[in-house]
Amino acid sequence: MDLALSEFEGTRQIPAGIRSKVCSLEITYDLTEIVDARFPIPGSLMREGSLWESTCMELFAKNPSATEYLEFNASPRGAWNAYYFDDYRNGMKETYCAKAVSISREGEGQFQVCYEFAKKIRKPLLLTPAVIIKNVKGSLCYFAPGHGREPDFHDFSNSVCLE
């Protein structure tokens, strides 16, 4: 599934793609047109918190009839984390139901993140891929399939459905 992530209060877009397998999700983010960002060379995978405070590629996932959901974060430098929420922005805790198994980079700004799940992925699944860019001025820019009045990736009203 291919889609475009639109900038909150801006006109730029980031092409993204989602591919699913039995126990994994692979997300691609093409950040080559985001010229005011700098990307470090990916290093070793490591679990780390608060990645959304800098450049971060995110994915939110939930069953359409559930209130609980998952948040996945990946940094271009190789850091990642996964969180479970009981409900909208409630009960956040690290989860071990999935992990990033690769964060790779092709060219100037094409990134691919693969998350492997402990169990088979159950569909349908609502997904919200998103990107936070910390630009060279230190400001954060937000990209998602759609936006409300504020950038809020936890709101699934702009998600896509993986059947």
N, C-alpha and C positions, 0 to 999 in steps of 0.2 A: 504494500500500500504506500503510495507516494502522496505527499501533501506539502503545503507551504506554511511556514510559521511566520506570522505577521508581527511586526514591531508594534509595541504599545506606544501610542502617540508618535508614530513615525510611519515611513512609507517602505522601509526595507523589508525584504522577505528572506527567509532561510529555507531552502529546499530540504526536506527530510524524508526518510523512508523507514518503514517498519516491516520486518519479515519475522514470521513466527515459525517455530518448529515445535515438536512435541513438548520439549522441556526448556525451550529458550526463546528469547526475544532479541532480535538484532536491530539496532536503530542506527541510521546514518544521518549525519548532520553536515550540510555543506555550508561552511562558514567563510568560503573564499571571498565573497562580496563584502564582508564586514571588515572594511579596511582600517577602522580605528581600533582594532583589537590586536593584541599580541598573544601568540600561543607558544607556550613552552614545548620543548620536545618531550613526548611521553616517556615516563620512567616506569619503574616497577609498580605493579598494582598494590595499592595499600588502602585500607579502610580508614576513613577520616571524616570528621564531622564538619558542619557549617560550610559546606562547599558553595552554597548559594550566595555567600558574601563576595564571591569573585566569579570569574568566568566558569560556567557550569552547564552541563547538558543534563536535562532532567526528563524523567518519564513518570507519569502518574497512572496507576492502573487499578481498576475495580470491576467487580461483577455489577451489571446494570441494576440489579435488585438489592444490592447490599449497601450498607452505610460505611462499612470499613473499607479501607483502600491502602495501597502501597505507594511509596514515593522512592524513586531511584535517582541518585545523583552521580555524575561522573565529571571529573576535571580533565582537561586536556593533558595535564601532567601525570595522570595515572591514578589519582586518588578517586575513591568511590565510597558510596554508602547506600544503605537501603533502610527504609523506615516503614513501620506499620502505624496506621491511625485507626482508632475505634470509630470515629465519625469525623465530620468536617473540622479539620484542624484540632482535633481532640485526641488525647491519649497517645501522643507520639512516642514511639520507642524503636530502637534499632531492631531489625528483623534479620533472621538467618534463613528465611525460606528461599532466598535467591542471593546470588552474588555476581559481581562483574567478573567475567572470565577473560575479557580482553577489552582494551581501549586502544584503538590503533588510529594512525593518522596517515593519510595519503596526500601528497602535495602540500600546498600552503594552508589549507583549512578544511579538508574533508576528514571528518572523524567518524569512526564506527565503534559502537559500544555493544557488547554482547553480554546479556544477563542470562545466567543458567539457573533454573528453578529446581528445587528438590523434588517437586511433584509435577505431574503433567499439567500443562496450562489448560484451564477450563474456559471454554468460549460459550457465549459471547463475552467480550471483554471491552470495557470502555478504556481508552488510552488517551492521554494528553501528553504528547512530547512537547518539550519546552526548552528554551535556552536563555540563560542570563549571560550577558556580555559585560565585563568590566572594561570600559574603553580606556584609551591612553590618558584621558583627563581624570580618571578615577570614578566616573559616573557609571551606574548600572543601567543597561538597556534590556528590555524583556521581550521575548518572542514566544508566541504560542499560536495554535490554530485559530484562535479568536480571543477577544478580550471583553470584559465588562467595563465598568467605570474605573476600575483599578486593575493592575496586573495581579491575577489570583489563579495560579495554576491548580490549586486545590478544588476549584469550582469545576465540576465536570460538565457544565452546560455547553462547553465548546470542545468536548472530546470527540474522538472518532471511535467507531465501533469495529472491533476485529471479530469477524464471524468465524 
